[in-house]
Amino acid sequence: MKNNHTLIIGSGIVGATLALKLAQDKMPVTLIDARPERDESAWQHELSKRDARVYALSMASINLLKDIGAWQKIAASERKADYSQMQVWQLNGMGELLFGKSEDIGAEDNSSKIHEPILLGSMVEPAVIEHALWQRLHEEDVSDYLTIIAGHKVVNMDWLGAQQGYRVTLDNGEAIDTRLLVGADGRGSFVRQQAGIGVDTFDYNQTAICCAIQTEKPHQATARQAMLPTGTLALLPLADITDADKTNPQHWQSIVWTLPRNQALALIEEEDRFVADKLAAASNYELGAINQIESIASFPLAAQQAKSYVADNLVLIGDAAHGVHPLAGQGLNLGMLDVQVLCEQLTHDFTRSGGTLWGSNQTLRHYERSRRPHNSLMMHSFSALNWLFAGSLAQVRPVQQIRNEGMYRVSKIKPLMRLFAKQASGV
């Protein structure tokens, strides 16, 4: 029977990042991955294809990935698309927000103003991030403190009391005792359910269509989002992965197109060319015609929040704790902030206690008080924005006028625009 300071269930991006951060801090940790172990050839097969999905990593998330040694591998792969500008507009309104690039970021005394692009973040395909994390998880500098169990599921969790923590049983009969159990196992979290923690949910009655497109005009390192009456339409830069792409760069985008559920489900049944033409028209041909479209898929949209992030000897992070509307692309970034705050709180209290307290109730409550209100605010803010632009009252003329005037006024206030750019970067 193994005994660990920390047992993490779920080895997605958030769970693997936490495991690496703790192992680097010389804290014993076990990471359980229900998926079978993959070798390098399996990874290369997956990476040979362009993924229509992409994560909009903030600078805060990038800095965390740098800290654990994963970002360096992502950068070396050249499978990332940095963006230095964000454009948000209404198709039928006068309001537009354009921030990041060419914003004045110089000294407050107006002595010298620098007109340089502000790196807001980077668009990276999920498999690219996961591969970099997989490589780091198997490197020698973390091996003394990190155990990885792949291809097995957790079938039972028994709480043994505050001093002992949990005994977790796997589907092969192996039992693992742990002082701290971390649920990083996604929206349908087994850990959360077994701990008896409920969730508050909100169904948007919307479905997102996801695909990759090659556009007539280059994206110019700009993340775009159109606020349409039917929902949001995001055009996010994709990395150029083929020689042909690199000869004519910045023409591939990842699309997340939010529509009323019935409309979306009907649209994905159509021919690819039909979908591409509808998509180009919906974007008001912002980047011209769509030359190619790949990997069309869809997923329903709902927000959820765990009623509690913690219990005795147990903590939830990432999607196991919260899920938000994708309109601002902040879901993964919120999970990465969970990792940063949890690690800081765990190591701070461990050091302060002289190495006796690990994952105490007080520590976990501090984490929850830091993260849950912030995540709640983000979730409700995204819901409000979605309602403001695509809700049942969004097309009422007084609402349109207030919305248009608000966006126009905000766009004229440079200090506020600089603040938005800073918030978008997450640092």
Buried (B, 14 or more C-beta within 10 A) or exposed (E): EBBBBBBBBBBBBBBBBBBBBBBBEEBBBBBBBBEEEBEEEEBEEBBEEBBBBBBBBBBBBBBBBBBBBBBEBBBEBEBBBBBBBBBBBBBEBEBBBBBBBEBEBEEEEEEEEEEEBBBBBBBBBBBBBBBBBBBBBEEEEBEEBBBBBEEBBBEEBEBEEEEBBBBBBBEEEEEBBBBBBBBBBBBEBBBBBBBEBEBEEBEBEBBBBBBBBBBEEBBBBBBBBBBBEBBBBBBBBBBBBEEEBEEEEBBBBBBBBBBBBEEBBEBBEEEBEEBBBBBBEBBEEBBEEBEEBBBBEBEEBBBBBBEBBBBBBBBBBBBBBBBBBBBBBBBBBBBBBBBBBBBBBBBEBBEEEEEEBBBBEEBBBBBBEBBBEBBBEBBBBBBEBBBBBBBEEBEEEEBBEEBBEEBBEBBEEEEBBBEBBBEBBBE
